[in-house]
Amino acid sequence: MSNQKNGRLAGKVVLVTGAGCIGPGWGNGRAVAVRFAEEGAKVFAADKSASAMEETIERVRAIPGAEIEPHTCDVTQAAEVKAMVDACVARFGRIDILVNNVGGSARGGPVDLSEEAWDTQIDFNLKSIFLTCKYVLPLMEAQGGGAIVNTASTSGIRWTGAAQVGYASAKAAVIQFSRVVAVEYAKKNVRVNTVIPGQMHTPMVEARLAGQRAGGNVDALLAQRQARIPLGFMGDGRDTANAALFLASDEARFVTGTELVVDGGMSVRCD
């Protein structure tokens, strides 16, 4: 851990969407907010639920010298996204880094999944990124540069054990969205990359996934997920955050339009 003044993101302003978490522990967005604050960033933390951000805020404020500004926002709504971006600039003066972390899955293939659920999956996982980029990119261009890290999923690059066609399609689209924007904005000094987390042990496992996929048996679901991972253990939101930190930092100055897979080797095995 670095200190605020000498951290890898010292003086930078980061806007993190999905900065809350469904329960206690290390969700991806919470971990990004805390990890970036540890490295000196000023954090503008956005989430649809104010209560979901309470632990995030507490953890960041426990870091000496850290700054965090919470903001509630539904990132599928253009007017709310514009207001969020305006509020971040009003508070901190600029946006150097955008981390898009909003997302969530719904089970079902094209026959089982309702049309409404399909639309919601696309809006939640893909449109949200389109809207934040729509309003943040002009600011970054005017500032002379910036870095965007979008969060996809291994579901966007392979089968991960359950039919969730809306989620998988949206997350695959996030990867290509990032590549296209990266090329368009490269000459404007804006880098765009994607983190692809695998089957992490985040609070989502206990709060939602166990009920959907293992009859509420958390231990059974954890065993199923861990069995797919060659390294033999599951990461958590801190592993996603460390990957995002590298891509957002100046250490990745020559990295754009690419993906960093954080899955313990799961997506490269063939069984």
PyRosetta script that sets phi, psi and omega in degrees:
from pyrosetta import init, pose_from_sequence

init()
pose = pose_from_sequence("MSNQKNGRLAGKVVLVTGAGCIGPGWGNGRAVAVRFAEEGAKVFAADKSASAMEETIERVRAIPGAEIEPHTCDVTQAAEVKAMVDACVARFGRIDILVNNVGGSARGGPVDLSEEAWDTQIDFNLKSIFLTCKYVLPLMEAQGGGAIVNTASTSGIRWTGAAQVGYASAKAAVIQFSRVVAVEYAKKNVRVNTVIPGQMHTPMVEARLAGQRAGGNVDALLAQRQARIPLGFMGDGRDTANAALFLASDEARFVTGTELVVDGGMSVRCD")
pose.set_psi(1, 133.3)
pose.set_omega(1, 176.8)
pose.set_phi(2, -94.9)
pose.set_psi(2, 167.0)
pose.set_omega(2, 174.9)
pose.set_phi(3, -91.2)
pose.set_psi(3, 171.3)
pose.set_omega(3, -173.4)
pose.set_phi(4, -60.0)
pose.set_psi(4, -40.7)
pose.set_omega(4, -174.1)
pose.set_phi(5, -77.5)
pose.set_psi(5, -31.4)
pose.set_omega(5, -175.2)
pose.set_phi(6, -111.9)
pose.set_psi(6, 12.8)
pose.set_omega(6, -177.6)
pose.set_phi(7, -69.7)
pose.set_psi(7, 166.6)
pose.set_omega(7, -178.3)
pose.set_phi(8, -66.5)
pose.set_psi(8, -18.6)
pose.set_omega(8, 178.7)
pose.set_phi(9, -120.8)
pose.set_psi(9, 24.4)
pose.set_omega(9, -176.7)
pose.set_phi(10, -55.0)
pose.set_psi(10, 128.0)
pose.set_omega(10, 178.2)
pose.set_phi(11, 82.1)
pose.set_psi(11, -5.0)
pose.set_omega(11, -179.1)
pose.set_phi(12, -85.5)
pose.set_psi(12, 152.2)
pose.set_omega(12, 175.1)
pose.set_phi(13, -109.8)
pose.set_psi(13, 125.8)
pose.set_omega(13, 179.8)
pose.set_phi(14, -118.5)
pose.set_psi(14, 132.6)
pose.set_omega(14, 172.5)
pose.set_phi(15, -101.7)
pose.set_psi(15, 118.3)
pose.set_omega(15, -179.3)
pose.set_phi(16, -113.9)
pose.set_psi(16, 117.6)
pose.set_omega(16, 173.6)
pose.set_phi(17, -92.7)
pose.set_psi(17, 150.7)
pose.set_omega(17, -175.1)
pose.set_phi(18, 67.9)
pose.set_psi(18, 38.4)
pose.set_omega(18, -175.0)
pose.set_phi(19, -80.3)
pose.set_psi(19, -6.3)
pose.set_omega(19, 176.5)
pose.set_phi(20, -89.1)
pose.set_psi(20, -167.2)
pose.set_omega(20, -179.0)
pose.set_phi(21, -158.4)
pose.set_psi(21, 148.6)
pose.set_omega(21, -175.6)
pose.set_phi(22, -72.0)
pose.set_psi(22, -14.3)
pose.set_omega(22, 179.6)
pose.set_phi(23, -161.8)
pose.set_psi(23, -177.3)
pose.set_omega(23, 178.9)
pose.set_phi(24, -69.8)
pose.set_psi(24, 148.1)
pose.set_omega(24, 178.9)
pose.set_phi(25, 117.9)
pose.set_psi(25, -163.0)
pose.set_omega(25, -170.3)
pose.set_phi(26, -104.5)
pose.set_psi(26, 84.0)
pose.set_omega(26, 165.8)
pose.set_phi(27, -75.5)
pose.set_psi(27, 164.7)
pose.set_omega(27, -176.2)
pose.set_phi(28, -61.1)
pose.set_psi(28, -48.0)
pose.set_omega(28, -176.9)
pose.set_phi(29, -66.4)
pose.set_psi(29, -41.9)
pose.set_omega(29, 177.9)
pose.set_phi(30, -61.6)
pose.set_psi(30, -44.8)
pose.set_omega(30, -178.7)
pose.set_phi(31, -64.0)
pose.set_psi(31, -38.2)
pose.set_omega(31, 177.6)
pose.set_phi(32, -62.6)
pose.set_psi(32, -47.5)
pose.set_omega(32, -179.5)
pose.set_phi(33, -58.7)
pose.set_psi(33, -45.1)
pose.set_omega(33, -177.9)
pose.set_phi(34, -70.1)
pose.set_psi(34, -46.4)
pose.set_omega(34, -176.6)
pose.set_phi(35, -64.4)
pose.set_psi(35, -40.8)
pose.set_omega(35, 179.3)
pose.set_phi(36, -67.3)
pose.set_psi(36, -37.8)
pose.set_omega(36, 176.8)
pose.set_phi(37, -64.1)
pose.set_psi(37, -38.4)
pose.set_omega(37, 177.3)
pose.set_phi(38, -59.9)
pose.set_psi(38, -29.3)
pose.set_omega(38, -178.5)
pose.set_phi(39, -96.2)
pose.set_psi(39, 15.7)
pose.set_omega(39, 170.4)
pose.set_phi(40, 99.6)
pose.set_psi(40, -2.2)
pose.set_omega(40, -178.4)
pose.set_phi(41, -75.1)
pose.set_psi(41, 147.7)
pose.set_omega(41, 168.1)
pose.set_phi(42, -87.9)
pose.set_psi(42, 126.5)
pose.set_omega(42, -168.7)
pose.set_phi(43, -106.9)
pose.set_psi(43, 122.8)
pose.set_omega(43, 169.3)
pose.set_phi(44, -103.5)
pose.set_psi(44, 108.0)
pose.set_omega(44, -170.3)
pose.set_phi(45, -103.1)
pose.set_psi(45, 121.7)
pose.set_omega(45, -178.0)
pose.set_phi(46, -119.2)
pose.set_psi(46, 142.2)
pose.set_omega(46, 176.2)
pose.set_phi(47, -159.8)
pose.set_psi(47, 156.8)
pose.set_omega(47, 178.0)
pose.set_phi(48, -69.7)
pose.set_psi(48, -27.6)
pose.set_omega(48, -177.7)
pose.set_phi(49, -112.4)
pose.set_psi(49, 121.1)
pose.set_omega(49, 178.2)
pose.set_phi(50, -66.6)
pose.set_psi(50, -38.8)
pose.set_omega(50, -178.1)
pose.set_phi(51, -66.6)
pose.set_psi(51, -30.8)
pose.set_omega(51, 179.5)
pose.set_phi(52, -66.4)
pose.set_psi(52, -18.9)
pose.set_omega(52, -178.7)
pose.set_phi(53, -94.5)
pose.set_psi(53, -2.9)
pose.set_omega(53, -174.0)
pose.set_phi(54, -59.3)
pose.set_psi(54, -47.0)
pose.set_omega(54, 179.8)
pose.set_phi(55, -67.1)
pose.set_psi(55, -36.8)
pose.set_omega(55, 176.9)
pose.set_phi(56, -58.5)
pose.set_psi(56, -47.7)
pose.set_omega(56, -179.4)
pose.set_phi(57, -62.1)
pose.set_psi(57, -44.1)
pose.set_omega(57, -179.6)
pose.set_phi(58, -61.6)
pose.set_psi(58, -43.2)
pose.set_omega(58, -178.3)
pose.set_phi(59, -66.5)
pose.set_psi(59, -39.9)
pose.set_omega(59, 179.5)
pose.set_phi(60, -69.3)
pose.set_psi(60, -42.4)
pose.set_omega(60, -177.9)
pose.set_phi(61, -68.3)
pose.set_psi(61, -17.5)
pose.set_omega(61, 176.2)
pose.set_phi(62, -77.3)
pose.set_psi(62, -10.2)
pose.set_omega(62, 178.9)
pose.set_phi(63, -86.2)
pose.set_psi(63, 122.1)
pose.set_omega(63, -178.6)
pose.set_phi(64, -55.8)
pose.set_psi(64, 126.0)
pose.set_omega(64, 177.0)
pose.set_phi(65, 82.9)
pose.set_psi(65, -4.1)
pose.set_omega(65, -175.8)
pose.set_phi(66, -75.6)
pose.set_psi(66, 151.5)
pose.set_omega(66, 177.9)
pose.set_phi(67, -126.2)
pose.set_psi(67, 134.7)
pose.set_omega(67, 175.2)
pose.set_phi(68, -141.6)
pose.set_psi(68, 138.0)
pose.set_omega(68, 177.8)
pose.set_phi(69, -124.3)
pose.set_psi(69, 113.0)
pose.set_omega(69, 179.3)
pose.set_phi(70, -83.2)
pose.set_psi(70, 152.1)
pose.set_omega(70, -179.4)
pose.set_phi(71, -152.9)
pose.set_psi(71, 131.1)
pose.set_omega(71, 177.1)
pose.set_phi(72, -90.9)
pose.set_psi(72, 136.3)
pose.set_omega(72, -175.4)
pose.set_phi(73, -160.6)
pose.set_psi(73, 137.0)
pose.set_omega(73, 168.6)
pose.set_phi(74, -94.4)
pose.set_psi(74, 105.2)
pose.set_omega(74, -172.1)
pose.set_phi(75, -78.2)
pose.set_psi(75, 8.2)
pose.set_omega(75, 171.0)
pose.set_phi(76, -94.5)
pose.set_psi(76, -0.7)
pose.set_omega(76, -178.2)
pose.set_phi(77, -113.9)
pose.set_psi(77, 118.9)
pose.set_omega(77, -173.2)
pose.set_phi(78, -57.8)
pose.set_psi(78, -43.9)
pose.set_omega(78, -177.5)
pose.set_phi(79, -63.9)
pose.set_psi(79, -37.9)
pose.set_omega(79, 179.0)
pose.set_phi(80, -70.7)
pose.set_psi(80, -36.0)
pose.set_omega(80, 177.8)
pose.set_phi(81, -65.7)
pose.set_psi(81, -44.6)
pose.set_omega(81, 178.3)
pose.set_phi(82, -60.7)
pose.set_psi(82, -42.3)
pose.set_omega(82, 178.6)
pose.set_phi(83, -63.8)
pose.set_psi(83, -37.7)
pose.set_omega(83, 177.9)
pose.set_phi(84, -63.0)
pose.set_psi(84, -47.2)
pose.set_omega(84, -179.8)
pose.set_phi(85, -63.7)
pose.set_psi(85, -43.1)
pose.set_omega(85, 177.6)
pose.set_phi(86, -61.1)
pose.set_psi(86, -39.8)
pose.set_omega(86, -179.5)
pose.set_phi(87, -67.3)
pose.set_psi(87, -37.5)
pose.set_omega(87, 178.0)
pose.set_phi(88, -64.3)
pose.set_psi(88, -43.7)
pose.set_omega(88, 179.1)
pose.set_phi(89, -66.8)
pose.set_psi(89, -38.3)
pose.set_omega(89, 178.0)
pose.set_phi(90, -63.1)
pose.set_psi(90, -35.4)
pose.set_omega(90, -177.2)
pose.set_phi(91, -81.6)
pose.set_psi(91, -44.4)
pose.set_omega(91, -171.5)
pose.set_phi(92, -117.3)
pose.set_psi(92, -7.8)
pose.set_omega(92, 174.2)
pose.set_phi(93, 89.9)
pose.set_psi(93, -16.0)
pose.set_omega(93, -176.6)
pose.set_phi(94, -168.0)
pose.set_psi(94, 174.6)
pose.set_omega(94, 172.5)
pose.set_phi(95, -135.8)
pose.set_psi(95, 111.0)
pose.set_omega(95, 179.7)
pose.set_phi(96, -90.9)
pose.set_psi(96, -32.1)
pose.set_omega(96, -175.5)
pose.set_phi(97, -136.8)
pose.set_psi(97, 135.3)
pose.set_omega(97, 173.1)
pose.set_phi(98, -119.3)
pose.set_psi(98, 124.6)
pose.set_omega(98, 174.1)
pose.set_phi(99, -116.4)
pose.set_psi(99, 113.4)
pose.set_omega(99, 179.0)
pose.set_phi(100, -92.8)
pose.set_psi(100, 113.3)
pose.set_omega(100, -173.8)
pose.set_phi(101, -125.0)
pose.set_psi(101, 4.5)
pose.set_omega(101, -179.2)
pose.set_phi(102, -72.9)
pose.set_psi(102, 136.5)
pose.set_omega(102, 177.2)
pose.set_phi(103, 173.5)
pose.set_psi(103, 167.9)
pose.set_omega(103, 178.7)
pose.set_phi(104, 176.5)
pose.set_psi(104, 154.0)
pose.set_omega(104, -172.9)
pose.set_phi(105, -107.0)
pose.set_psi(105, 154.6)
pose.set_omega(105, 170.5)
pose.set_phi(106, -130.6)
pose.set_psi(106, 131.9)
pose.set_omega(106, -175.2)
pose.set_phi(107, -76.9)
pose.set_psi(107, 145.3)
pose.set_omega(107, 173.9)
pose.set_phi(108, 136.4)
pose.set_psi(108, 143.3)
pose.set_omega(108, 172.2)
pose.set_phi(109, -87.5)
pose.set_psi(109, -172.1)
pose.set_omega(109, -174.9)
pose.set_phi(110, -64.8)
pose.set_psi(110, -24.5)
pose.set_omega(110, 177.9)
pose.set_phi(111, -81.9)
pose.set_psi(111, -43.0)
pose.set_omega(111, -175.9)
pose.set_phi(112, -77.6)
pose.set_psi(112, -35.6)
pose.set_omega(112, -175.1)
pose.set_phi(113, -75.6)
pose.set_psi(113, 131.1)
pose.set_omega(113, 179.0)
pose.set_phi(114, -72.7)
pose.set_psi(114, 158.5)
pose.set_omega(114, 177.3)
pose.set_phi(115, -61.0)
pose.set_psi(115, -38.9)
pose.set_omega(115, 178.7)
pose.set_phi(116, -62.7)
pose.set_psi(116, -43.8)
pose.set_omega(116, 179.2)
pose.set_phi(117, -65.3)
pose.set_psi(117, -37.9)
pose.set_omega(117, 176.3)
pose.set_phi(118, -59.2)
pose.set_psi(118, -49.9)
pose.set_omega(118, -179.4)
pose.set_phi(119, -60.1)
pose.set_psi(119, -40.7)
pose.set_omega(119, 179.6)
pose.set_phi(120, -64.3)
pose.set_psi(120, -41.1)
pose.set_omega(120, 178.9)
pose.set_phi(121, -62.5)
pose.set_psi(121, -43.0)
pose.set_omega(121, 179.0)
pose.set_phi(122, -66.2)
pose.set_psi(122, -43.1)
pose.set_omega(122, 179.5)
pose.set_phi(123, -63.4)
pose.set_psi(123, -47.8)
pose.set_omega(123, -173.7)
pose.set_phi(124, -66.9)
pose.set_psi(124, -44.1)
pose.set_omega(124, -173.0)
pose.set_phi(125, -93.2)
pose.set_psi(125, -24.4)
pose.set_omega(125, -174.5)
pose.set_phi(126, -120.0)
pose.set_psi(126, -51.6)
pose.set_omega(126, -179.8)
pose.set_phi(127, -59.1)
pose.set_psi(127, -34.8)
pose.set_omega(127, 179.1)
pose.set_phi(128, -57.6)
pose.set_psi(128, -40.3)
pose.set_omega(128, 179.4)
pose.set_phi(129, -72.6)
pose.set_psi(129, -40.6)
pose.set_omega(129, 175.9)
pose.set_phi(130, -56.2)
pose.set_psi(130, -45.2)
pose.set_omega(130, -176.4)
pose.set_phi(131, -70.2)
pose.set_psi(131, -42.7)
pose.set_omega(131, 179.1)
pose.set_phi(132, -63.6)
pose.set_psi(132, -41.5)
pose.set_omega(132, 178.5)
pose.set_phi(133, -65.3)
pose.set_psi(133, -37.1)
pose.set_omega(133, 178.9)
pose.set_phi(134, -54.8)
pose.set_psi(134, -39.9)
pose.set_omega(134, -175.5)
pose.set_phi(135, -96.5)
pose.set_psi(135, -21.1)
pose.set_omega(135, -179.4)
pose.set_phi(136, -89.2)
pose.set_psi(136, -36.2)
pose.set_omega(136, -176.0)
pose.set_phi(137, -57.8)
pose.set_psi(137, -43.1)
pose.set_omega(137, 177.4)
pose.set_phi(138, -60.0)
pose.set_psi(138, -34.8)
pose.set_omega(138, 177.7)
pose.set_phi(139, -66.4)
pose.set_psi(139, -46.3)
pose.set_omega(139, -179.8)
pose.set_phi(140, -62.7)
pose.set_psi(140, -40.1)
pose.set_omega(140, 178.2)
pose.set_phi(141, -62.6)
pose.set_psi(141, -43.5)
pose.set_omega(141, 180.0)
pose.set_phi(142, -66.4)
pose.set_psi(142, -32.1)
pose.set_omega(142, 179.2)
pose.set_phi(143, -76.3)
pose.set_psi(143, -17.9)
pose.set_omega(143, -177.6)
pose.set_phi(144, 99.0)
pose.set_psi(144, 10.1)
pose.set_omega(144, 175.9)
pose.set_phi(145, 150.3)
pose.set_psi(145, 176.7)
pose.set_omega(145, 179.5)
pose.set_phi(146, 170.5)
pose.set_psi(146, -179.7)
pose.set_omega(146, 179.9)
pose.set_phi(147, -137.8)
pose.set_psi(147, 135.3)
pose.set_omega(147, 177.7)
pose.set_phi(148, -121.6)
pose.set_psi(148, 132.6)
pose.set_omega(148, 175.6)
pose.set_phi(149, -122.8)
pose.set_psi(149, 117.7)
pose.set_omega(149, 178.0)
pose.set_phi(150, -102.7)
pose.set_psi(150, 143.5)
pose.set_omega(150, -178.8)
pose.set_phi(151, -100.8)
pose.set_psi(151, 119.2)
pose.set_omega(151, 175.3)
pose.set_phi(152, -105.1)
pose.set_psi(152, -140.7)
pose.set_omega(152, -179.6)
pose.set_phi(153, -166.0)
pose.set_psi(153, 152.9)
pose.set_omega(153, 174.3)
pose.set_phi(154, -62.1)
pose.set_psi(154, -18.8)
pose.set_omega(154, 174.2)
pose.set_phi(155, -63.1)
pose.set_psi(155, -20.9)
pose.set_omega(155, 178.3)
pose.set_phi(156, -83.3)
pose.set_psi(156, -5.5)
pose.set_omega(156, -179.3)
pose.set_phi(157, -126.9)
pose.set_psi(157, -10.1)
pose.set_omega(157, 177.7)
pose.set_phi(158, -165.1)
pose.set_psi(158, 170.1)
pose.set_omega(158, 173.4)
pose.set_phi(159, -72.0)
pose.set_psi(159, 132.7)
pose.set_omega(159, -177.6)
pose.set_phi(160, -120.5)
pose.set_psi(160, 17.2)
pose.set_omega(160, 171.8)
pose.set_phi(161, 114.8)
pose.set_psi(161, -8.3)
pose.set_omega(161, 179.7)
pose.set_phi(162, -150.3)
pose.set_psi(162, 143.1)
pose.set_omega(162, 176.2)
pose.set_phi(163, -73.6)
pose.set_psi(163, 113.8)
pose.set_omega(163, 176.9)
pose.set_phi(164, -144.0)
pose.set_psi(164, 68.8)
pose.set_omega(164, -166.8)
pose.set_phi(165, -64.4)
pose.set_psi(165, -33.8)
pose.set_omega(165, 178.3)
pose.set_phi(166, -66.5)
pose.set_psi(166, -47.5)
pose.set_omega(166, 179.3)
pose.set_phi(167, -63.6)
pose.set_psi(167, -48.2)
pose.set_omega(167, -178.9)
pose.set_phi(168, -60.8)
pose.set_psi(168, -42.2)
pose.set_omega(168, -179.9)
pose.set_phi(169, -65.6)
pose.set_psi(169, -43.2)
pose.set_omega(169, -179.6)
pose.set_phi(170, -65.3)
pose.set_psi(170, -41.8)
pose.set_omega(170, -178.6)
pose.set_phi(171, -70.6)
pose.set_psi(171, -33.6)
pose.set_omega(171, 172.8)
pose.set_phi(172, -63.2)
pose.set_psi(172, -39.3)
pose.set_omega(172, 179.1)
pose.set_phi(173, -66.6)
pose.set_psi(173, -33.9)
pose.set_omega(173, 176.8)
pose.set_phi(174, -58.8)
pose.set_psi(174, -40.9)
pose.set_omega(174, 179.9)
pose.set_phi(175, -62.3)
pose.set_psi(175, -47.7)
pose.set_omega(175, -179.4)
pose.set_phi(176, -70.7)
pose.set_psi(176, -36.3)
pose.set_omega(176, 174.4)
pose.set_phi(177, -55.0)
pose.set_psi(177, -47.3)
pose.set_omega(177, -178.0)
pose.set_phi(178, -62.8)
pose.set_psi(178, -40.4)
pose.set_omega(178, -179.9)
pose.set_phi(179, -64.0)
pose.set_psi(179, -44.6)
pose.set_omega(179, -178.5)
pose.set_phi(180, -64.0)
pose.set_psi(180, -47.0)
pose.set_omega(180, -179.2)
pose.set_phi(181, -65.9)
pose.set_psi(181, -35.3)
pose.set_omega(181, 179.1)
pose.set_phi(182, -60.1)
pose.set_psi(182, -42.7)
pose.set_omega(182, 179.8)
pose.set_phi(183, -69.8)
pose.set_psi(183, -44.0)
pose.set_omega(183, -178.5)
pose.set_phi(184, -59.9)
pose.set_psi(184, -37.7)
pose.set_omega(184, -173.0)
pose.set_phi(185, -104.5)
pose.set_psi(185, 7.7)
pose.set_omega(185, -178.1)
pose.set_phi(186, -60.3)
pose.set_psi(186, -43.8)
pose.set_omega(186, -178.9)
pose.set_phi(187, -73.0)
pose.set_psi(187, -8.6)
pose.set_omega(187, 176.4)
pose.set_phi(188, -99.4)
pose.set_psi(188, 9.3)
pose.set_omega(188, 175.4)
pose.set_phi(189, 66.3)
pose.set_psi(189, 29.3)
pose.set_omega(189, 174.1)
pose.set_phi(190, -110.1)
pose.set_psi(190, 119.2)
pose.set_omega(190, 178.6)
pose.set_phi(191, -96.4)
pose.set_psi(191, 141.0)
pose.set_omega(191, -179.0)
pose.set_phi(192, -133.5)
pose.set_psi(192, 121.2)
pose.set_omega(192, -179.4)
pose.set_phi(193, -137.2)
pose.set_psi(193, 170.0)
pose.set_omega(193, -176.9)
pose.set_phi(194, -127.2)
pose.set_psi(194, 134.1)
pose.set_omega(194, 168.5)
pose.set_phi(195, -97.0)
pose.set_psi(195, 134.9)
pose.set_omega(195, -179.9)
pose.set_phi(196, -118.4)
pose.set_psi(196, 90.9)
pose.set_omega(196, 178.1)
pose.set_phi(197, -73.6)
pose.set_psi(197, 149.1)
pose.set_omega(197, 174.1)
pose.set_phi(198, -93.1)
pose.set_psi(198, -143.3)
pose.set_omega(198, -175.2)
pose.set_phi(199, -87.7)
pose.set_psi(199, 83.8)
pose.set_omega(199, -177.1)
pose.set_phi(200, -79.8)
pose.set_psi(200, 153.2)
pose.set_omega(200, 172.3)
pose.set_phi(201, -92.4)
pose.set_psi(201, 86.3)
pose.set_omega(201, 176.5)
pose.set_phi(202, -107.9)
pose.set_psi(202, 169.0)
pose.set_omega(202, 178.6)
pose.set_phi(203, -56.9)
pose.set_psi(203, -19.8)
pose.set_omega(203, 177.9)
pose.set_phi(204, -60.0)
pose.set_psi(204, -30.0)
pose.set_omega(204, -178.4)
pose.set_phi(205, -60.8)
pose.set_psi(205, -52.4)
pose.set_omega(205, -179.2)
pose.set_phi(206, -71.7)
pose.set_psi(206, -39.5)
pose.set_omega(206, -171.2)
pose.set_phi(207, -76.9)
pose.set_psi(207, -31.1)
pose.set_omega(207, -172.6)
pose.set_phi(208, -137.3)
pose.set_psi(208, -49.3)
pose.set_omega(208, -169.6)
pose.set_phi(209, -66.7)
pose.set_psi(209, -36.6)
pose.set_omega(209, -179.1)
pose.set_phi(210, -60.5)
pose.set_psi(210, -39.3)
pose.set_omega(210, 178.4)
pose.set_phi(211, -68.8)
pose.set_psi(211, -33.8)
pose.set_omega(211, -178.8)
pose.set_phi(212, -75.2)
pose.set_psi(212, -35.1)
pose.set_omega(212, -166.1)
pose.set_phi(213, -123.1)
pose.set_psi(213, -11.0)
pose.set_omega(213, -176.8)
pose.set_phi(214, -138.7)
pose.set_psi(214, 25.7)
pose.set_omega(214, 177.8)
pose.set_phi(215, 60.6)
pose.set_psi(215, 25.6)
pose.set_omega(215, -179.6)
pose.set_phi(216, 88.2)
pose.set_psi(216, -1.3)
pose.set_omega(216, -178.7)
pose.set_phi(217, -85.7)
pose.set_psi(217, 97.0)
pose.set_omega(217, -176.4)
pose.set_phi(218, -63.3)
pose.set_psi(218, -43.9)
pose.set_omega(218, -178.0)
pose.set_phi(219, -61.6)
pose.set_psi(219, -39.6)
pose.set_omega(219, 179.3)
pose.set_phi(220, -64.5)
pose.set_psi(220, -42.8)
pose.set_omega(220, 179.5)
pose.set_phi(221, -65.9)
pose.set_psi(221, -43.1)
pose.set_omega(221, 178.7)
pose.set_phi(222, -60.4)
pose.set_psi(222, -40.2)
pose.set_omega(222, 179.1)
pose.set_phi(223, -65.5)
pose.set_psi(223, -41.1)
pose.set_omega(223, 177.7)
pose.set_phi(224, -61.1)
pose.set_psi(224, -45.0)
pose.set_omega(224, -176.9)
pose.set_phi(225, -69.5)
pose.set_psi(225, -42.8)
pose.set_omega(225, -178.0)
pose.set_phi(226, -66.2)
pose.set_psi(226, -32.1)
pose.set_omega(226, -179.2)
pose.set_phi(227, -62.9)
pose.set_psi(227, -21.5)
pose.set_omega(227, -179.5)
pose.set_phi(228, -84.4)
pose.set_psi(228, -8.2)
pose.set_omega(228, -169.3)
pose.set_phi(229, -102.7)
pose.set_psi(229, 115.4)
pose.set_omega(229, -178.7)
pose.set_phi(230, -57.0)
pose.set_psi(230, -34.8)
pose.set_omega(230, 180.0)
pose.set_phi(231, -69.6)
pose.set_psi(231, -16.6)
pose.set_omega(231, 172.9)
pose.set_phi(232, 87.4)
pose.set_psi(232, 5.8)
pose.set_omega(232, 174.9)
pose.set_phi(233, -148.7)
pose.set_psi(233, 161.0)
pose.set_omega(233, 178.2)
pose.set_phi(234, -97.2)
pose.set_psi(234, 138.5)
pose.set_omega(234, 171.7)
pose.set_phi(235, -78.7)
pose.set_psi(235, -176.7)
pose.set_omega(235, 174.6)
pose.set_phi(236, -140.1)
pose.set_psi(236, -167.7)
pose.set_omega(236, -175.4)
pose.set_phi(237, -59.0)
pose.set_psi(237, -25.8)
pose.set_omega(237, 179.8)
pose.set_phi(238, -66.8)
pose.set_psi(238, -30.4)
pose.set_omega(238, 177.4)
pose.set_phi(239, -70.6)
pose.set_psi(239, -40.8)
pose.set_omega(239, 173.9)
pose.set_phi(240, -61.9)
pose.set_psi(240, -42.6)
pose.set_omega(240, -178.1)
pose.set_phi(241, -63.4)
pose.set_psi(241, -40.4)
pose.set_omega(241, 179.5)
pose.set_phi(242, -65.9)
pose.set_psi(242, -36.8)
pose.set_omega(242, 176.3)
pose.set_phi(243, -66.4)
pose.set_psi(243, -44.3)
pose.set_omega(243, 178.1)
pose.set_phi(244, -63.2)
pose.set_psi(244, -36.6)
pose.set_omega(244, 179.0)
pose.set_phi(245, -60.3)
pose.set_psi(245, -46.4)
pose.set_omega(245, 177.8)
pose.set_phi(246, -59.6)
pose.set_psi(246, -47.8)
pose.set_omega(246, -176.8)
pose.set_phi(247, -65.7)
pose.set_psi(247, -29.8)
pose.set_omega(247, -179.7)
pose.set_phi(248, -82.9)
pose.set_psi(248, -21.2)
pose.set_omega(248, -173.4)
pose.set_phi(249, -84.5)
pose.set_psi(249, 168.6)
pose.set_omega(249, 177.8)
pose.set_phi(250, -69.2)
pose.set_psi(250, -13.5)
pose.set_omega(250, 175.0)
pose.set_phi(251, -62.9)
pose.set_psi(251, -24.0)
pose.set_omega(251, 179.5)
pose.set_phi(252, -102.6)
pose.set_psi(252, 31.8)
pose.set_omega(252, -174.8)
pose.set_phi(253, -60.4)
pose.set_psi(253, -24.2)
pose.set_omega(253, -178.3)
pose.set_phi(254, -108.1)
pose.set_psi(254, 21.5)
pose.set_omega(254, -177.7)
pose.set_phi(255, -119.9)
pose.set_psi(255, 116.6)
pose.set_omega(255, 175.2)
pose.set_phi(256, -154.5)
pose.set_psi(256, 151.7)
pose.set_omega(256, 177.9)
pose.set_phi(257, 70.6)
pose.set_psi(257, 27.3)
pose.set_omega(257, -177.6)
pose.set_phi(258, -133.5)
pose.set_psi(258, 178.7)
pose.set_omega(258, -175.9)
pose.set_phi(259, -126.3)
pose.set_psi(259, 144.7)
pose.set_omega(259, 173.9)
pose.set_phi(260, -118.8)
pose.set_psi(260, 111.1)
pose.set_omega(260, -177.5)
pose.set_phi(261, -87.0)
pose.set_psi(261, 129.1)
pose.set_omega(261, -177.1)
pose.set_phi(262, -124.7)
pose.set_psi(262, 83.1)
pose.set_omega(262, -171.8)
pose.set_phi(263, -144.4)
pose.set_psi(263, 15.2)
pose.set_omega(263, 177.6)
pose.set_phi(264, 65.8)
pose.set_psi(264, 18.2)
pose.set_omega(264, 178.9)
pose.set_phi(265, 91.7)
pose.set_psi(265, 2.7)
pose.set_omega(265, -174.2)
pose.set_phi(266, -59.3)
pose.set_psi(266, -42.0)
pose.set_omega(266, -172.1)
pose.set_phi(267, -77.7)
pose.set_psi(267, -5.9)
pose.set_omega(267, 179.4)
pose.set_phi(268, -105.2)
pose.set_psi(268, -0.2)
pose.set_omega(268, 176.2)
pose.set_phi(269, -88.3)
pose.set_psi(269, 159.7)
pose.set_omega(269, -172.6)
pose.set_phi(270, -109.4)
pose.set_psi(270, 4.8)
pose.set_omega(270, 178.0)
pose.set_phi(271, -119.7)
pose.dump_pdb("model.pdb")
